[in-house]
């Protein structure tokens, strides 16, 4: 099941996955670009490959940070 399309019990719960959706899209696009450059054996542009690797790492971290923040917020709301 796609976690991004799961409805929440409240409007606030629905908003968080939508915010993460942009980060997921960024990560997917970065992965596609990185894979394309890595598969292209004739690609001599090492700066483009390095930039693609950096963007993939940054996108991964951004999504992970958002998911951690969401998890902490959910745990906090369960306590109160």
C-alpha positions in Angstrom: 0.0 0.0 0.0 1.3 3.5 -0.8 1.8 5.3 2.4 1.5 8.7 0.7 -2.1 8.0 -0.3 -3.3 6.7 3.0 -6.0 9.0 4.5 -5.5 10.1 8.0 -8.0 10.4 10.8 -7.7 14.2 10.8 -6.9 16.9 8.3 -3.5 17.4 9.9 -2.6 13.7 9.3 -3.4 14.0 5.6 -1.3 17.2 5.2 1.9 15.5 6.4 2.0 12.8 3.7 1.4 15.5 1.1 4.4 17.4 2.4 6.5 14.2 2.2 5.2 13.6 -1.4 7.3 16.4 -2.7 10.4 15.0 -1.0 9.6 11.5 -2.4 9.3 12.9 -5.9 12.6 14.7 -5.4 14.3 11.5 -4.3 12.8 9.5 -7.2 13.9 12.1 -9.8 17.4 12.2 -8.2 17.6 8.4 -8.4 16.5 8.3 -12.0 19.1 11.0 -13.0 21.9 9.2 -11.1 21.0 5.8 -12.6 20.9 7.3 -16.1 24.4 8.9 -15.7 25.9 5.8 -14.1 24.6 3.5 -16.9 25.9 5.9 -19.6 29.4 4.4 -20.1 30.2 7.2 -22.5 29.5 9.9 -20.0 32.7 11.8 -19.4 31.0 14.6 -17.4 32.2 13.6 -13.9 30.9 16.9 -12.5 27.4 16.0 -13.6 27.8 12.5 -12.0 29.1 14.0 -8.8 26.3 16.5 -8.7 23.7 13.7 -9.3 25.2 11.7 -6.4 25.1 14.8 -4.1 21.5 15.5 -5.0 20.5 11.9 -4.4 22.2 12.0 -1.0 20.6 15.4 -0.1 17.2 14.2 -1.2 17.6 11.0 0.8 18.5 12.9 3.9 15.7 15.4 3.5 13.1 12.6 3.2 14.6 10.7 6.2 14.6 13.9 8.3 11.0 14.6 7.4 10.0 11.0 8.3 11.9 11.2 11.6 10.2 14.5 12.4 6.8 13.0 11.6 7.5 10.0 13.7 8.5 12.1 16.7 5.4 14.3 16.3 3.2 11.2 16.2 4.8 9.7 19.3 4.5 13.1 21.1 0.8 13.3 20.2 0.2 9.8 21.6 1.7 10.9 24.9 -0.6 13.9 25.3 
